[in-house]
Amino acid sequence: MKLALLQAKKNLGNTSDNPAVGCVIVKNNFVMSSGCTGINGRPHAEQNALIYSRNDIKKSNLYVTLEPCSNYGKTSPCVKSIIKSKINKVFFSLKDPDTRSNNKCTKQFKKNRVKVNCGILSSEMKNFYRSYYKSKACGLPFVTAKMAVSKDYYTKNNKGKWITNEFSRGRVHLMRQNHDCVLSSSKTISDDNSSLTCRIMGLEKRSPIRIILDKKLEISTRSTIVKTAYKYRTIIFFNKNNKKKIKTLKNLKIILVKTSLKDDGNFDIKKILFKIKKFGFSRIFLESGLKLTTYFLTEGLIDDLHLFISSKKLGNNGSNNFKKVIKLFSKNIKFVNEKVNLHGDKLITYRFV
Ligand SMILES: NC(=O)c1ccc[n+]([C@@H]2O[C@H](COP(=O)([O-])OP(=O)(O)OC[C@H]3O[C@@H](n4cnc5c(N)ncnc54)[C@H](OP(=O)(O)O)[C@@H]3O)[C@@H](O)[C@H]2O)c1
């Protein structure tokens, strides 16, 4: 099951609305085959493992991280393929919260004399499937926020671009690729001219979709993000009627979503998150500055926060301090992960309730 979990991790953040699942087929203590959910959610992990097995897998044991599906969707049910392949026993870790499959496979397997076991490695798996469970439970996407701070907790470097070292920045790129989309503000885009892609060699194609909140449609058409929209899908949530800018951005392949404002003149972020989920995105990576991140925290919309802390102070060159914010929300922190040392920088992960 641990191998199956490693398989599941391969395509996390790249399986659209479907969960990232891993599957391993074992016979006489040999691994016969393995598979993970395909990019955009299909084929399912079980189908991949069954199809790509070169050996006779009859009477094998099949380990899968999530309950196999038993419904007819865009593909035929995995339960049916498993039965057809004459698998001896199926081990799955967690029940699928999707009502179309929940608690349905065991009966079908037993009827066809396939043995079943549920629950191996379930606590590790519950952690892995937090985003999937959340999106099924409340229709909201899972939000992971990232914040880089200097040793004295400034989030903005007035003199240069970076706050943390290249190892921290590499981690951020790795985190981007296991999310469906990265969300930022036009303020941050205009200050940093960031491209928000994953620039790790070999993983560039896993760059998340970029979503920008830009109420007044202020984004520069010369910004890197706009100039690369033909290559990386980019969505802007906006409110202002500016026909000329709308036409220009559309020509540059930007997807524009007009969104109403609340009485206070700001976007209703929760409403935007529901919309993002409707687009089929379940895992969001928030990379904004102090103001928008604080707003997300105030509204209780952040699930995990990765705080990268530099070994260097910014002093007078720093602005937008995060210390008070993290102190204010510390009562909502459920769990603090072990600190990771990144060649002098520190990474601390906070989980919010
Ligand atoms: N250290 C880091 O990890 C990190 C990460 C990203 C950025 N940054 C830095 O942060 C700086 C920008 O920080 P910032 O605090 O000025 O900007 P920000 O937090 O990135 O964005 C603030 C903007 O978000 C928009 N927004 C939309 N809906 C909102 C809502 N409901 N509530 C509040 N804001 C909403 C507002 O723009 P409208 O008024 O147009 O709606 C607001 O001006 C940049 O210089 C960048 O370098 C640092």
The ligand as an ORCA input file, in Angstrom:
! r2SCAN-3c Opt
* xyz 0 1
  N       6.650     36.933      0.454
  C       5.848     36.288     -0.337
  O       5.730     35.057     -0.294
  C       5.030     37.068     -1.336
  C       4.132     36.409     -2.178
  C       3.402     37.182     -3.084
  C       3.607     38.555     -3.133
  N       4.497     39.130     -2.314
  C       4.719     40.573     -2.308
  O       3.577     41.192     -1.796
  C       3.437     42.457     -2.413
  C       1.965     42.706     -2.631
  O       1.292     42.552     -1.411
  P      -0.055     43.276     -1.138
  O      -0.473     42.944      0.234
  O       0.089     44.698     -1.519
  O      -1.018     42.654     -2.264
  P      -1.723     41.242     -2.375
  O      -2.026     40.710     -1.049
  O      -0.966     40.375     -3.317
  O      -3.051     41.653     -3.120
  C      -3.905     42.611     -2.560
  C      -4.961     42.919     -3.543
  O      -5.822     41.812     -3.686
  C      -7.048     42.263     -4.173
  N      -8.213     41.642     -3.546
  C      -9.193     41.007     -4.194
  N     -10.134     40.592     -3.378
  C      -9.766     40.989     -2.163
  C     -10.383     40.863     -0.912
  N     -11.578     40.274     -0.770
  N      -9.752     41.384      0.146
  C      -8.559     41.981      0.009
  N      -7.934     42.130     -1.184
  C      -8.550     41.645     -2.259
  C      -7.086     43.776     -3.914
  O      -6.967     44.381     -5.167
  P      -8.211     45.198     -5.777
  O      -8.348     46.395     -4.933
  O      -7.859     45.419     -7.178
  O      -9.406     44.274     -5.617
  C      -5.846     44.037     -3.116
  O      -5.275     45.263     -3.407
  C       4.224     42.423     -3.691
  O       5.159     43.464     -3.693
  C       4.926     41.089     -3.693
  O       6.303     41.234     -3.927
  C       5.199     38.423     -1.400
*
